[in-house]
Amino acid sequence: KAGVTQTPRYLIKTRGQQVTLSCSPISGHRSVSWYQQTPGQGLQFLFEYFSETQRNKGNFPGRFSGRQFSNSRSEMNVSTLELGDSALYLCASSPRGTGREKLFFGSGTQLSVL
Amino acid sequence: GESVGLHLPTLSVQEGDNSIINCAYSNSASDYFIWYKQESGKGPQFIIDIRSNMDKRQGQRVTVLLNKTVKHLSLQIAATQPGDSAVYFCAETLSGYALNFGKGTSLLVTP
């Protein structure tokens, strides 16, 4: 089975722009979560989707949004980029989305905001 | 605030020795804990998990210990190898579907 695939691998944007990141979960996995990783804050939860519904959202401003499609693929969008949004954005999938099962992570998208 | 934290930011061990990575959590309601390993340029990789109704779980060369009395979690790696060099994260699930991660411990294995 293919693992979690995230595209693109690297992105460079400027302040004020918007960006869309893509995630393809492992086949058959219905839950997709997004995390932001920075050296100072570590891994922070952004949101989680299950069957196209956002069930949980972390403490991030409304500029961060996401969605999930019927094939479980997910996208996240960040609008009006700020320098502090520079981070590694990780997507993870799990089979049942119980919150009590291991997450399978992709390699992430490294976003640099200049 | 941070409810899952690590005692040591870096840990250096010699190849062949055992490693112990510690983690503290603050919420006694946490019922699921998990350890991840992250190598440079890669996403976190699952190592082992444990539920709150257990106090020990063993995997291949790894053991997780859970002490609910003092809200402490540890990961033991036996016969540490150079390939074990990575950043290790503990995480907990409180409620809902999110994992709350600690900031990580960097493990360096020296020959």
Interface residues (C-beta under 8 A of the other chain):
Chain A: V4 S31 S33 Y35 Q41 G42 L43 Q44 F45 E48 F50 R55 N56 G58 L90 A92 G97 T98 G99 R100 K102 L103 F104 F105 G106 S107 G108
Chain B: D31 Y32 I34 Y36 G41 K42 G43 P44 Q45 F46 D49 R51 F89 A91 T93 S95 G96 Y97 A98 L99 N100 F101 G102 K103 G104
